[in-house]
Amino acid sequence: MLKCRNCGQKLTKFHKEMCPYCGIKNPIEDFTDSSDTTQAIDKIKEEELVFNEKSYRNYTLFSLFLGIFSVDLFYLGFKTLALMRLLINFGIWLVSFLTIFLINNDLLIVSIFAPLGVLYLLYFFYGLFKLIKRNHIKDKNGVYLK
């Protein structure tokens, strides 16, 4: 908050030439305009970011090959989210298994592995997308992967 050096009244940056209360010239000593400070701040450069010991490469490999079991989320420390995704995957597999098994009892092997294969392919392509896109990922503590 800016105040006049003579009378102590509150001033705005528009009163830097003369105080409207006591009439003194230059009522604010060493006035600097700080309204453009946000423009002076450069964007955070990649080398200034704090990186974790966990590797982005390991994260994408986990996502590619073990994403169906939520290993990539466990690796980042998101245990609750990983368990939720694991339960949803199990539910999708169970519904698909029961649907195929109830249609034809002779297709037991197909009814077990076909839903797992579809889920695996979905998470494989999702991990492949992460590998190609290569954006910054944070772990549970908010630290970027190396």
Backbone as JSON Lines, residues from 0, in Angstrom:
{"i":0,"aa":"M","n":[0.85,-1.17,0.0],"ca":[0.0,0.0,0.0],"c":[0.9,1.23,0.0]}
{"i":1,"aa":"L","n":[0.54,2.19,-0.82],"ca":[1.31,3.42,-0.95],"c":[0.74,4.49,-0.03]}
{"i":2,"aa":"K","n":[1.63,5.23,0.64],"ca":[1.22,6.32,1.53],"c":[2.06,7.56,1.22]}
{"i":3,"aa":"C","n":[1.45,8.71,1.48],"ca":[2.15,9.97,1.3],"c":[3.23,10.1,2.38]}
{"i":4,"aa":"R","n":[4.41,10.56,1.99],"ca":[5.5,10.71,2.96],"c":[5.3,11.92,3.86]}
{"i":5,"aa":"N","n":[4.38,12.83,3.49],"ca":[4.15,14.03,4.28],"c":[2.96,13.85,5.23]}
{"i":6,"aa":"C","n":[1.79,13.49,4.68],"ca":[0.59,13.43,5.51],"c":[0.2,12.0,5.89]}
{"i":7,"aa":"G","n":[0.73,10.97,5.23],"ca":[0.44,9.59,5.59],"c":[-0.85,9.04,5.03]}
{"i":8,"aa":"Q","n":[-1.52,9.76,4.16],"ca":[-2.78,9.29,3.56],"c":[-2.49,8.2,2.52]}
{"i":9,"aa":"K","n":[-3.48,7.34,2.33],"ca":[-3.36,6.28,1.33],"c":[-3.43,6.89,-0.06]}
{"i":10,"aa":"L","n":[-2.53,6.43,-0.92],"ca":[-2.47,6.93,-2.29],"c":[-2.49,5.76,-3.27]}
{"i":11,"aa":"T","n":[-2.83,6.07,-4.49],"ca":[-2.74,5.09,-5.57],"c":[-1.55,5.44,-6.44]}
{"i":12,"aa":"K","n":[-1.25,4.59,-7.4],"ca":[-0.11,4.86,-8.26],"c":[-0.34,6.07,-9.16]}
{"i":13,"aa":"F","n":[-1.59,6.51,-9.28],"ca":[-1.9,7.67,-10.1],"c":[-1.56,8.99,-9.4]}
{"i":14,"aa":"H","n":[-1.28,8.92,-8.11],"ca":[-0.94,10.12,-7.34],"c":[0.56,10.25,-7.12]}
{"i":15,"aa":"K","n":[1.37,9.71,-8.02],"ca":[2.81,9.76,-7.81],"c":[3.4,11.15,-8.08]}
{"i":16,"aa":"E","n":[2.67,12.01,-8.81],"ca":[3.16,13.37,-9.1],"c":[2.88,14.34,-7.95]}
{"i":17,"aa":"M","n":[1.65,14.24,-7.39],"ca":[1.25,15.19,-6.35],"c":[0.2,14.55,-5.43]}
{"i":18,"aa":"C","n":[0.32,14.78,-4.12],"ca":[-0.63,14.26,-3.16],"c":[-1.92,15.08,-3.22]}
{"i":19,"aa":"P","n":[-3.1,14.44,-3.4],"ca":[-4.35,15.19,-3.47],"c":[-4.8,15.73,-2.11]}
{"i":20,"aa":"Y","n":[-4.19,15.27,-1.01],"ca":[-4.6,15.69,0.33],"c":[-3.78,16.88,0.83]}
{"i":21,"aa":"C","n":[-2.45,16.81,0.73],"ca":[-1.63,17.9,1.26],"c":[-0.95,18.73,0.16]}
{"i":22,"aa":"G","n":[-0.94,18.27,-1.08],"ca":[-0.42,19.03,-2.2],"c":[1.08,18.95,-2.4]}
{"i":23,"aa":"I","n":[1.77,18.1,-1.66],"ca":[3.22,17.99,-1.81],"c":[3.56,17.29,-3.14]}
{"i":24,"aa":"K","n":[4.66,17.75,-3.77],"ca":[5.09,17.12,-5.01],"c":[5.89,15.86,-4.7]}
{"i":25,"aa":"N","n":[5.75,14.86,-5.57],"ca":[6.42,13.56,-5.41],"c":[6.2,13.0,-4.0]}
{"i":26,"aa":"P","n":[4.93,12.69,-3.65],"ca":[4.65,12.23,-2.29],"c":[5.18,10.82,-2.0]}
{"i":27,"aa":"I","n":[5.43,10.06,-3.03],"ca":[5.91,8.69,-2.84],"c":[7.37,8.65,-3.24]}
{"i":28,"aa":"E","n":[8.22,8.3,-2.28],"ca":[9.64,8.23,-2.58],"c":[9.95,6.9,-3.27]}
{"i":29,"aa":"D","n":[10.82,6.96,-4.24],"ca":[11.29,5.77,-4.96],"c":[10.12,4.95,-5.5]}
{"i":30,"aa":"F","n":[9.22,5.64,-6.19],"ca":[8.06,4.94,-6.76],"c":[8.49,4.13,-7.97]}
{"i":31,"aa":"T","n":[8.14,2.86,-7.95],"ca":[8.37,2.0,-9.12],"c":[7.06,1.34,-9.45]}
{"i":32,"aa":"D","n":[6.73,1.36,-10.71],"ca":[5.48,0.76,-11.17],"c":[5.67,-0.74,-11.29]}
{"i":33,"aa":"S","n":[4.89,-1.51,-10.54],"ca":[5.04,-2.97,-10.55],"c":[3.88,-3.67,-11.23]}
{"i":34,"aa":"S","n":[3.13,-2.94,-12.06],"ca":[1.95,-3.55,-12.68],"c":[2.31,-4.52,-13.8]}
{"i":35,"aa":"D","n":[3.5,-4.42,-14.34],"ca":[3.88,-5.29,-15.45],"c":[4.84,-6.39,-15.02]}
{"i":36,"aa":"T","n":[4.82,-6.78,-13.76],"ca":[5.75,-7.81,-13.3],"c":[5.43,-9.18,-13.88]}
{"i":37,"aa":"T","n":[4.15,-9.45,-14.17],"ca":[3.82,-10.75,-14.73],"c":[4.38,-10.91,-16.13]}
{"i":38,"aa":"Q","n":[4.54,-9.83,-16.85],"ca":[5.11,-9.91,-18.19],"c":[6.62,-10.1,-18.13]}
{"i":39,"aa":"A","n":[7.22,-9.69,-17.04],"ca":[8.67,-9.8,-16.91],"c":[9.1,-11.2,-16.52]}
{"i":40,"aa":"I","n":[8.21,-11.99,-15.97],"ca":[8.55,-13.35,-15.55],"c":[8.58,-14.25,-16.77]}
{"i":41,"aa":"D","n":[9.7,-14.88,-17.02],"ca":[9.81,-15.79,-18.15],"c":[9.13,-17.1,-17.82]}
{"i":42,"aa":"K","n":[8.8,-17.83,-18.85],"ca":[8.23,-19.15,-18.64],"c":[9.29,-20.04,-18.02]}
{"i":43,"aa":"I","n":[8.82,-21.02,-17.25],"ca":[9.75,-21.93,-16.59],"c":[10.42,-22.79,-17.65]}
{"i":44,"aa":"K","n":[11.71,-22.8,-17.61],"ca":[12.47,-23.59,-18.57],"c":[12.62,-25.0,-18.03]}
{"i":45,"aa":"E","n":[12.79,-25.92,-18.94],"ca":[12.83,-27.33,-18.57],"c":[13.98,-27.64,-17.61]}
{"i":46,"aa":"E","n":[15.11,-26.96,-17.78],"ca":[16.24,-27.25,-16.9],"c":[16.03,-26.71,-15.49]}
{"i":47,"aa":"E","n":[15.06,-25.81,-15.29],"ca":[14.79,-25.27,-13.97],"c":[13.78,-26.1,-13.19]}
{"i":48,"aa":"L","n":[13.13,-27.06,-13.85],"ca":[12.15,-27.89,-13.19],"c":[12.83,-28.87,-12.25]}
{"i":49,"aa":"V","n":[12.15,-29.2,-11.16],"ca":[12.68,-30.19,-10.23],"c":[12.22,-31.56,-10.71]}
{"i":50,"aa":"F","n":[13.17,-32.46,-10.92],"ca":[12.85,-33.77,-11.43],"c":[13.02,-34.83,-10.35]}
{"i":51,"aa":"N","n":[12.22,-35.86,-10.48],"ca":[12.19,-36.99,-9.56],"c":[13.23,-38.01,-10.0]}
{"i":52,"aa":"E","n":[13.52,-38.96,-9.14],"ca":[14.41,-40.05,-9.5],"c":[13.69,-41.08,-10.36]}
{"i":53,"aa":"K","n":[12.38,-41.06,-10.38],"ca":[11.62,-41.99,-11.2],"c":[11.74,-41.58,-12.66]}
{"i":54,"aa":"S","n":[11.79,-42.58,-13.52],"ca":[12.06,-42.35,-14.94],"c":[10.76,-42.33,-15.75]}
{"i":55,"aa":"Y","n":[10.7,-41.4,-16.7],"ca":[9.57,-41.34,-17.62],"c":[9.56,-42.57,-18.52]}
{"i":56,"aa":"R","n":[10.74,-43.06,-18.87],"ca":[10.84,-44.25,-19.72],"c":[10.24,-45.46,-19.02]}
{"i":57,"aa":"N","n":[10.55,-45.64,-17.72],"ca":[9.97,-46.75,-16.98],"c":[8.46,-46.6,-16.88]}
{"i":58,"aa":"Y","n":[8.0,-45.38,-16.67],"ca":[6.57,-45.12,-16.59],"c":[5.87,-45.52,-17.88]}
{"i":59,"aa":"T","n":[6.44,-45.14,-19.03],"ca":[5.79,-45.49,-20.3],"c":[5.87,-46.99,-20.57]}
{"i":60,"aa":"L","n":[6.96,-47.64,-20.18],"ca":[7.05,-49.09,-20.35],"c":[6.02,-49.81,-19.48]}
{"i":61,"aa":"F","n":[5.86,-49.33,-18.25],"ca":[4.82,-49.91,-17.39],"c":[3.44,-49.69,-18.0]}
{"i":62,"aa":"S","n":[3.24,-48.52,-18.55],"ca":[1.95,-48.21,-19.16],"c":[1.71,-49.06,-20.4]}
{"i":63,"aa":"L","n":[2.75,-49.28,-21.19],"ca":[2.63,-50.09,-22.4],"c":[2.29,-51.54,-22.09]}
{"i":64,"aa":"F","n":[3.06,-52.16,-21.21],"ca":[2.96,-53.6,-21.02],"c":[2.17,-54.03,-19.79]}
{"i":65,"aa":"L","n":[2.09,-53.19,-18.78],"ca":[1.39,-53.57,-17.55],"c":[0.29,-52.59,-17.16]}
{"i":66,"aa":"G","n":[-0.15,-51.78,-18.11],"ca":[-1.2,-50.8,-17.84],"c":[-2.52,-51.43,-17.44]}
{"i":67,"aa":"I","n":[-2.77,-52.63,-17.91],"ca":[-4.01,-53.33,-17.58],"c":[-4.07,-53.64,-16.08]}
{"i":68,"aa":"F","n":[-2.89,-53.78,-15.45],"ca":[-2.83,-54.05,-14.02],"c":[-2.53,-52.79,-13.2]}
{"i":69,"aa":"S","n":[-2.56,-51.62,-13.84],"ca":[-2.38,-50.31,-13.2],"c":[-1.0,-50.13,-12.57]}
{"i":70,"aa":"V","n":[-0.02,-50.82,-13.07],"ca":[1.33,-50.72,-12.51],"c":[1.89,-49.32,-12.71]}
{"i":71,"aa":"D","n":[1.52,-48.66,-13.82],"ca":[2.02,-47.3,-14.07],"c":[1.52,-46.31,-13.02]}
{"i":72,"aa":"L","n":[0.28,-46.46,-12.58],"ca":[-0.25,-45.57,-11.54],"c":[0.33,-45.9,-10.17]}
{"i":73,"aa":"F","n":[0.57,-47.18,-9.91],"ca":[1.24,-47.55,-8.66],"c":[2.67,-46.99,-8.64]}
{"i":74,"aa":"Y","n":[3.33,-46.98,-9.8],"ca":[4.69,-46.44,-9.92],"c":[4.72,-44.95,-9.57]}
{"i":75,"aa":"L","n":[3.69,-44.22,-9.96],"ca":[3.63,-42.79,-9.65],"c":[3.18,-42.51,-8.22]}
{"i":76,"aa":"G","n":[2.62,-43.52,-7.56],"ca":[2.19,-43.35,-6.17],"c":[0.7,-43.1,-6.01]}
{"i":77,"aa":"F","n":[-0.06,-43.17,-7.08],"ca":[-1.51,-42.96,-7.02],"c":[-2.19,-44.29,-6.72]}
{"i":78,"aa":"K","n":[-2.12,-44.73,-5.45],"ca":[-2.63,-46.06,-5.1],"c":[-4.14,-46.16,-5.21]}
{"i":79,"aa":"T","n":[-4.86,-45.14,-4.77],"ca":[-6.32,-45.18,-4.82],"c":[-6.81,-45.2,-6.27]}
{"i":80,"aa":"L","n":[-6.24,-44.36,-7.09],"ca":[-6.62,-44.31,-8.5],"c":[-6.26,-45.62,-9.2]}
{"i":81,"aa":"A","n":[-5.11,-46.2,-8.85],"ca":[-4.69,-47.46,-9.44],"c":[-5.64,-48.59,-9.05]}
{"i":82,"aa":"L","n":[-6.05,-48.62,-7.79],"ca":[-6.99,-49.66,-7.35],"c":[-8.35,-49.48,-8.02]}
{"i":83,"aa":"M","n":[-8.78,-48.24,-8.19],"ca":[-10.05,-48.0,-8.88],"c":[-9.97,-48.48,-10.33]}
{"i":84,"aa":"R","n":[-8.88,-48.16,-11.01],"ca":[-8.72,-48.59,-12.4],"c":[-8.63,-50.11,-12.49]}
{"i":85,"aa":"L","n":[-7.97,-50.73,-11.53],"ca":[-7.86,-52.19,-11.5],"c":[-9.23,-52.83,-11.3]}
{"i":86,"aa":"L","n":[-10.04,-52.27,-10.42],"ca":[-11.39,-52.79,-10.21],"c":[-12.27,-52.58,-11.43]}
{"i":87,"aa":"I","n":[-12.14,-51.46,-12.1],"ca":[-12.92,-51.21,-13.32],"c":[-12.5,-52.18,-14.41]}
{"i":88,"aa":"N","n":[-11.2,-52.41,-14.55],"ca":[-10.73,-53.39,-15.54],"c":[-11.24,-54.79,-15.22]}
{"i":89,"aa":"F","n":[-11.23,-55.16,-13.95],"ca":[-11.75,-56.47,-13.56],"c":[-13.25,-56.56,-13.84]}
{"i":90,"aa":"G","n":[-13.97,-55.49,-13.58],"ca":[-15.41,-55.48,-13.87],"c":[-15.7,-55.6,-15.36]}
{"i":91,"aa":"I","n":[-14.94,-54.91,-16.18],"ca":[-15.12,-55.01,-17.63],"c":[-14.8,-56.43,-18.09]}
{"i":92,"aa":"W","n":[-13.71,-56.98,-17.56],"ca":[-13.36,-58.35,-17.93],"c":[-14.44,-59.33,-17.5]}
{"i":93,"aa":"L","n":[-14.97,-59.17,-16.28],"ca":[-15.98,-60.1,-15.77],"c":[-17.26,-60.05,-16.61]}
{"i":94,"aa":"V","n":[-17.7,-58.84,-16.95],"ca":[-18.9,-58.7,-17.77],"c":[-18.68,-59.31,-19.15]}
{"i":95,"aa":"S","n":[-17.52,-59.05,-19.74],"ca":[-17.22,-59.63,-21.06],"c":[-17.1,-61.15,-20.99]}
{"i":96,"aa":"F","n":[-16.45,-61.64,-19.96],"ca":[-16.31,-63.09,-19.78],"c":[-17.68,-63.75,-19.65]}
{"i":97,"aa":"L","n":[-18.52,-63.21,-18.79],"ca":[-19.85,-63.8,-18.6],"c":[-20.69,-63.72,-19.86]}
{"i":98,"aa":"T","n":[-20.58,-62.63,-20.59],"ca":[-21.34,-62.48,-21.84],"c":[-20.94,-63.55,-22.85]}
{"i":99,"aa":"I","n":[-19.64,-63.71,-23.08],"ca":[-19.18,-64.69,-24.05],"c":[-19.45,-66.11,-23.55]}
{"i":100,"aa":"F","n":[-19.23,-66.36,-22.25],"ca":[-19.41,-67.7,-21.69],"c":[-20.87,-68.12,-21.71]}
{"i":101,"aa":"L","n":[-21.77,-67.19,-21.42],"ca":[-23.19,-67.55,-21.4],"c":[-23.75,-67.75,-22.81]}
{"i":102,"aa":"I","n":[-23.16,-67.12,-23.8],"ca":[-23.62,-67.32,-25.18],"c":[-23.24,-68.72,-25.66]}
{"i":103,"aa":"N","n":[-21.99,-69.13,-25.37],"ca":[-21.53,-70.44,-25.81],"c":[-20.57,-70.99,-24.77]}
{"i":104,"aa":"N","n":[-20.98,-72.05,-24.09],"ca":[-20.15,-72.63,-23.03],"c":[-18.89,-73.3,-23.56]}
{"i":105,"aa":"D","n":[-18.85,-73.62,-24.85],"ca":[-17.69,-74.3,-25.42],"c":[-16.51,-73.35,-25.6]}
{"i":106,"aa":"L","n":[-16.73,-72.06,-25.55],"ca":[-15.67,-71.07,-25.79],"c":[-15.06,-70.56,-24.48]}
{"i":107,"aa":"L","n":[-14.72,-71.47,-23.58],"ca":[-14.18,-71.07,-22.28],"c":[-12.86,-70.31,-22.42]}
{"i":108,"aa":"I","n":[-11.95,-70.82,-23.21],"ca":[-10.64,-70.18,-23.39],"c":[-10.8,-68.82,-24.05]}
{"i":109,"aa":"V","n":[-11.65,-68.74,-25.06],"ca":[-11.88,-67.47,-25.74],"c":[-12.54,-66.47,-24.8]}
{"i":110,"aa":"S","n":[-13.5,-66.95,-23.99],"ca":[-14.2,-66.04,-23.08],"c":[-13.29,-65.52,-21.98]}
{"i":111,"aa":"I","n":[-12.23,-66.24,-21.67],"ca":[-11.29,-65.77,-20.65],"c":[-10.3,-64.77,-21.25]}
{"i":112,"aa":"F","n":[-9.72,-65.11,-22.41],"ca":[-8.6,-64.32,-22.93],"c":[-8.98,-63.22,-23.92]}
{"i":113,"aa":"A","n":[-10.12,-63.31,-24.55],"ca":[-10.51,-62.25,-25.51],"c":[-10.71,-60.9,-24.82]}
{"i":114,"aa":"P","n":[-11.45,-60.82,-23.7],"ca":[-11.57,-59.52,-23.03],"c":[-10.24,-58.99,-22.5]}
{"i":115,"aa":"L","n":[-9.38,-59.9,-22.01],"ca":[-8.07,-59.47,-21.54],"c":[-7.23,-58.93,-22.69]}
{"i":116,"aa":"G","n":[-7.33,-59.56,-23.85],"ca":[-6.59,-59.09,-25.02],"c":[-7.05,-57.72,-25.47]}
{"i":117,"aa":"V","n":[-8.35,-57.5,-25.45],"ca":[-8.88,-56.19,-25.86],"c":[-8.43,-55.11,-24.87]}
{"i":118,"aa":"L","n":[-8.54,-55.4,-23.58],"ca":[-8.09,-54.43,-22.57],"c":[-6.58,-54.17,-22.69]}
{"i":119,"aa":"Y","n":[-5.83,-55.24,-22.93],"ca":[-4.38,-55.08,-23.08],"c":[-4.05,-54.18,-24.26]}
{"i":120,"aa":"L","n":[-4.72,-54.4,-25.38],"ca":[-4.46,-53.57,-26.56],"c":[-4.83,-52.1,-26.31]}
{"i":121,"aa":"L","n":[-5.92,-51.88,-25.59],"ca":[-6.3,-50.5,-25.28],"c":[-5.22,-49.8,-24.47]}
{"i":122,"aa":"Y","n":[-4.71,-50.46,-23.42],"ca":[-3.68,-49.85,-22.59],"c":[-2.33,-49.79,-23.32]}
{"i":123,"aa":"F","n":[-2.09,-50.73,-24.22],"ca":[-0.86,-50.68,-25.01],"c":[-0.84,-49.44,-25.9]}
{"i":124,"aa":"F","n":[-1.95,-49.19,-26.59],"ca":[-2.01,-48.0,-27.46],"c":[-2.01,-46.71,-26.65]}
{"i":125,"aa":"Y","n":[-2.59,-46.75,-25.46],"ca":[-2.55,-45.58,-24.57],"c":[-1.1,-45.3,-24.14]}
{"i":126,"aa":"G","n":[-0.36,-46.34,-23.79],"ca":[1.06,-46.18,-23.43],"c":[1.9,-45.74,-24.61]}
{"i":127,"aa":"L","n":[1.57,-46.23,-25.8],"ca":[2.28,-45.82,-27.01],"c":[2.04,-44.33,-27.29]}
{"i":128,"aa":"F","n":[0.82,-43.88,-27.06],"ca":[0.51,-42.46,-27.21],"c":[1.32,-41.61,-26.23]}
{"i":129,"aa":"K","n":[1.45,-42.07,-24.99],"ca":[2.26,-41.36,-23.99],"c":[3.72,-41.31,-24.4]}
{"i":130,"aa":"L","n":[4.2,-42.41,-24.98],"ca":[5.6,-42.48,-25.39],"c":[5.87,-41.51,-26.54]}
{"i":131,"aa":"I","n":[4.93,-41.39,-27.47],"ca":[5.1,-40.5,-28.61],"c":[4.92,-39.04,-28.21]}
{"i":132,"aa":"K","n":[3.92,-38.78,-27.38],"ca":[3.61,-37.39,-27.01],"c":[4.7,-36.79,-26.14]}
{"i":133,"aa":"R","n":[5.22,-37.54,-25.2],"ca":[6.34,-37.15,-24.34],"c":[6.1,-35.81,-23.62]}
{"i":134,"aa":"N","n":[5.06,-35.76,-22.8],"ca":[4.82,-34.55,-22.01],"c":[5.31,-34.78,-20.58]}
{"i":135,"aa":"H","n":[5.35,-33.73,-19.81],"ca":[5.83,-33.83,-18.44],"c":[4.76,-34.46,-17.56]}
{"i":136,"aa":"I","n":[5.14,-35.48,-16.83],"ca":[4.24,-36.2,-15.93],"c":[4.75,-35.97,-14.51]}
{"i":137,"aa":"K","n":[3.82,-35.72,-13.6],"ca":[4.17,-35.56,-12.2],"c":[3.75,-36.78,-11.4]}
{"i":138,"aa":"D","n":[4.5,-37.09,-10.35],"ca":[4.1,-38.17,-9.47],"c":[3.16,-37.62,-8.4]}
{"i":139,"aa":"K","n":[2.86,-38.43,-7.4],"ca":[1.9,-38.04,-6.38],"c":[2.36,-36.81,-5.59]}
{"i":140,"aa":"N","n":[3.66,-36.64,-5.45],"ca":[4.21,-35.52,-4.69],"c":[4.33,-34.25,-5.52]}
{"i":141,"aa":"G","n":[3.95,-34.31,-6.8],"ca":[4.01,-33.12,-7.67],"c":[5.37,-32.88,-8.27]}
{"i":142,"aa":"V","n":[6.23,-33.89,-8.28],"ca":[7.57,-33.75,-8.83],"c":[7.59,-34.42,-10.21]}
{"i":143,"aa":"Y","n":[8.21,-33.76,-11.18],"ca":[8.25,-34.27,-12.55],"c":[9.13,-35.52,-12.63]}
{"i":144,"aa":"L","n":[8.74,-36.41,-13.55],"ca":[9.55,-37.59,-13.81],"c":[10.76,-37.2,-14.64]}
{"i":145,"aa":"K","n":[11.86,-37.88,-14.43],"ca":[13.12,-37.56,-15.12],"c":[13.12,-38.15,-16.51]}
